[in-house]
Amino acid sequence: MTYEQLQSIIPNDELHCISDCGQFFEDNEIPDSIYSDNEFIVFSNTVEYLTDTLNKLMANKVPFQVHYDELGLEYIVI
């Protein structure tokens, strides 16, 4: 799935490329290789309504995982 396709599914959410989030992974002591099969990340504090985002991803059969950072905030790996 391309950035544009995913952004069309969740247009009001801030979508990030995993390759651009090295500092986040370093701060949370997450090995770079753990998400090597994923391309995108969405942080819960950059979405309008997290439940809506998750529902849209599920409705469009977009595979994703929800994880928590060191502060307990959710992030979605796609």
C-alpha positions, 0 to 999 in steps of 0.5 A, spaced: 500 500 500 502 506 498 502 513 502 497 516 498 492 510 498 493 509 506 492 517 506 486 516 502 483 511 508 485 516 514 485 523 511 485 526 517 491 523 521 498 524 520 501 518 517 509 517 518 514 513 514 517 508 519 524 510 516 523 517 518 522 515 525 529 513 528 529 518 534 522 515 536 525 508 536 531 510 539 527 514 545 523 508 546 529 503 546 525 499 540 530 495 535 530 498 528 529 491 525 523 490 529 518 493 524 522 491 518 516 489 514 512 495 516 512 502 512 508 507 516 506 509 523 501 513 526 501 516 533 495 516 537 496 524 539 496 525 531 489 523 530 482 526 531 479 520 534 483 513 534 477 508 534 475 511 528 482 510 525 482 503 527 475 502 524 477 505 518 483 500 517 479 494 519 474 496 514 479 497 508 483 490 511 489 494 512 494 490 516 496 493 522 499 492 529 497 497 535 503 498 540 504 503 546 510 507 547 514 509 554 509 514 556 503 509 555 501 512 548 498 508 543 501 508 536 499 504 530 504 500 525 502 499 518 
